[in-house]
Structures are given as structure tokens and as C-alpha cells.
Amino acid sequence: MTHNLYPMIFALSVGALAVITALIKSGHFIRYFLLSSISGIGSLFAVNLLSSLTGVSIALNYITLGVSSVFGISGVIGLLLMF
């Protein structure tokens, strides 16, 4: 199982660097990063609040919070597709 973990970590690292680089080049790094983080974490909590209706939930831990805060709503969608 761990042999599948390393490519996933590599892909997430490259993606995180791409997102952070794009935010820095935009000139509004802090504002866009905070907006992306708030929307990602909010959507993660919304998915878990609606889990009683949909039957789909995402565990709250450091990894899922990190992915949702760096990648925003698209990170939460990726987590939903992965789980």
C-alpha cells in the first residue's frame, strides 16, 4: 500500500508549489490564499455536515485540512474523488 503513497505525495507537492507560485505571481498572495483557505475549509465542513444526507464524509485530520486549505474547493473535490 505504501508504494502508491509516494506518487500521491509527489503529485500533491508539485500541485501545492504550482498553486503557491501562481498566488505569489498574482501580487495578492495573502488575500487570495486566505480566501482559498477559508472556502476550502468551509467546503470541507459543509461536506461533513451534509454527510448524514449524502452518506459521504471526509475525515478531519491534518492532511485533509492541509489539502483543503492549500487547494481550496478543488482540493475538497479531489478528496471526495479519492475517497
N, C-alpha and C positions, 0 to 999 in steps of 0.2 A: 504494500500500500504506500510506503514512503517513496517509492520510485516515481509515483505520479505527483507527489507533493512538490518536488524541486522545480519542474517546469512551470507549475502554477505560481510558485513564489517568484520565479524569474519573470513571468509574464506580468504579474501584479507590480513588481518593482519597476519594470520598464514603463508600464502604464502610469504609475504614480509619478515617475520622473517626467513623463511627457505632459501630464496634467500640470504639474508644478512649474515646468518650463513655460508652458503656454500662459499660465497665470502671471508669471513674472514678466513675460514679454508684453502682456496687456497693459502694464503700468498701474493696474489697480489690484495688486496681489491680495492685500489684506481684505478688501471689501468683497471681492469675488470668492476668495477662499472661505470666508466666514459665511457668505450666502450659500455656497455649495455645501459646506459642512452642516449648516442648520437645516437645509432642505433634505439632505441625505439622512441625517439622524432623525428628522421628523418623519420621513417616509418609512424608515426602519421601525419606528414606534407605531406608526399607523398600520403597517403590515401585521405587527404583533397584536395590536388592539382588535383588528378585524379577523384574527385567526380563529375565533370561535364561530364566525360565519363561513369562512373560506376553508378552514382546515389546514391552512398553510401558515407556518410560523418560522421565524429565523431566531436562533439562539442569540442572546445578547452576551457577547464577550468582547475581549479586546480586538480580536481580528475583525469581527463583523462591524464593530463601531469604527475601527480604523478605515475599513474599506468604504463604509457609507459616508464617513466624513471627508475622505480624500476624493472619492469618485462621485459623490452626491447621489442623486436619484438613479443614475445609470449604474452605479455600484450596487445599489439595492436590487435593481432588476437583475444584474448579474448574479448576485447571491441567490435570488429566487430561482433562476435558471440552473444554478449549480446544485442547489439542494432540492 
